[in-house]
Amino acid sequence: MKRLWRDFVSRGLSTGRWLKTCRWGLCLAAVALPLQQASAEPIVIRFSHVVGPNTPKGIGAQRFKALVEQKLPGKVRVEIYGGGSRFNDEQAILALLFGEIELAAPSFSKFRAVSNELMIFDVPFLFKDRDALKRFQAGRSGQRLLDSMLDRGLKGLAYWDNGPRVIATKRPVKAPGDLRGLTFRIEPSAVIERQYRSLRVVPITMPFSRVRDAARSGLISGQENAWSNILSKGLHEFHPHFAEVGHTFLGYMLVTSTAFWDGLPSDVRGELEKILGQVTEEVNKLALEKHTQSRSKVLESGKAQVFTPTDAQRAAWEEALAPVREAFADRIGRQLLNDAVGN
Ligand code: LMR
C-alpha cells in the first residue's frame, strides 16, 4: 500500500494500477467508517482543495464549514486543507478512496484516471456560453454524470463554477497560429493536451501549486486559467497578455467517497445535502462576480493586455480546435456530446 501511494505521489500510477488501488481504498474505507461512526466523536469531513481562500471554491469551502458547524453542531466538524496544503487534486481523488479525506472539488480535468466522460467539460467550444453549460449540468446527462463513478467508489455531489478559461502568455496572441513554439502549463487532461499540441504548443502537466514558480522561472511561457486563479497567484506578472477566446470553462465536481457517504446516518446525510444545495447556489453566483472583479483587478494592475476576438477571429479559433472534439468523441460518447451541443 505504502509503495503504491509513493508511486502515485512521485510519478503517477498507470490507470490500471490506480484502479486496483482504488479497490483497496474502498475496502479500507468500508472497514474504517463504521468504526468512526460507532464512537460519540463528531464525524470529521476533511475537505481538500488547491486554490486560494479568496476564490469561489476557497470561499465555498469556508461557507460549507460554517453552515455545517452551525446546523450540525457537535455532530459534524469540517477541516479545510486549502491551497494544495495537503494534496494536489489528483492525489486528493486517491486520498478520498483511502479514507484520508472526505471531500474534494477537483476541476474536471483531474478525473482523468477515473472517467472518460468527464473529459466532455474540456472540449473546446462545446458549450456556447455559461448558461448552456449550466443547463447541461442541471439536466439528465449532467445529473447522471454525478453518479457515473459509483463503481470506482466516488460520488459526485454538485457542480461548482469558476469561470471561462483565459489564455495567458508572455507575448501577445491573437490568432491560433500565434501560440506556436510556446510552452504551456496544462491541467492533466488529455483533451487540453491535444488542444495545445494541435496549436504547436509544448504542454507540460503540473499541479496548480507549481504554476507560479514555473511562470516566474521561465519554464513556461503561457498557461490558461480562470481570472480568479490568475489574480490569486499573480500570474499576470509573468504572462501579461490574455486572449479571451471563450473555448472552455473551469469548473469543479464536488466529490466524496461512496463508502463515506453511504456510511453516514441518514439525517446527517440529508442535512449535508441541503447545506450543499445552498452553498452550491452561493458559489455559482459568486463565481460570476469573482470573474468580473478579478478581471478588473488584473487590468487595474496596469500590467495586463486583453485581446477580445471579433466574431470572425473567434471563428478562426473554433475552426483550429474543431478536430479536438472529433478526436475524443468515441471515448467521451457521441450521445453525451450531442446532449451538450443541444443545450
Ligand atoms: C488548475 O489546476 O489550474 C485549477 O484546476 C485549479 C483549481 O482548482 O481551480
Boltz pocket constraint, residues with backbone or C-beta under 6 A from the ligand:
constraints:
  - pocket:
      binder: B
      contacts: [[A, 50], [A, 51], [A, 105], [A, 106], [A, 107], [A, 162], [A, 187], [A, 206], [A, 207], [A, 208], [A, 224], [A, 225], [A, 229], [A, 250]]
      max_distance: 6.0
